[in-house]
Amino acid sequence: MGKLDNLSSLSKDELILLSKMAEQSERYEEMIDYVKHFISKATSEMTVEERNILSVAFKKVVGKRRTSWRVLKSIEQKESRRGNEENKTRAANYKEKVEAELRSYCGEILRIIDNELIPKSTSEESKVFFIKMKGDYYRYICEFAQGQYRDESSKNAQEAYQQALNLAETGFDSTHPSRIGLALNYSVFNYEILNQQADAIKIAQKAFDEGIQNLENLTDEHAYKESTMILQLIRDNISLWTSESDN
């Protein structure tokens, strides 16, 4: 294996190995670098393992910053209620720093998805995976963005989720984890970003009813466990959203 400061000299397999090492040692920013380099060497559709490595790398890096942003927003609001303008400004400035990092990482994965991953995807599984992922990262942008940036990101997320759902509903069984997971995220987008409570419940309820009806026909044990877990999350959301609507 070549030196780590010359990643372009490494083979795809070596870069995948480094990605796994980075994940195990929780060095996720470096993991993204390795992932980007092995993507650049790919000539065909990513394998399931490669897709999962990519997903983990960006999810960990972006997820950490999403959490930081929520904490800083809470601090900013708390200091505002206290009338402490100096601390409020400090929190707001810190929050803006995190927002810049979120814009950078979300923009980076969205460019990779559009320019490299979707064009190389040939299977329905891969297409749905990446188009759903596109919707997810536009949704993450909507959590902190404002004005036209938020409006455009919301529109792009809506289009991506709907496109992925159309593919999933025609290409996958109602119990397929990818189809159910997509419906879960799409319903969350409708509820949290669009504030469309009725639409969120409708999407979630449809996925739950169709999935639970055929769940016993699922013979793959791993898929059964994964689908059951996602259906439970959907059911919990439906219960929560319905109770909030009643109140």
Secondary structure as UniProt FT lines:
FT   TURN            4..5
FT   HELIX           7..9
FT   HELIX           12..24
FT   TURN            25..26
FT   HELIX           28..40
FT   HELIX           48..82
FT   HELIX           85..112
FT   HELIX           113..117
FT   HELIX           118..120
FT   HELIX           124..144
FT   HELIX           147..171
FT   TURN            174..175
FT   HELIX           177..188
FT   HELIX           189..193
FT   HELIX           197..214
FT   HELIX           215..217
FT   HELIX           221..246
//
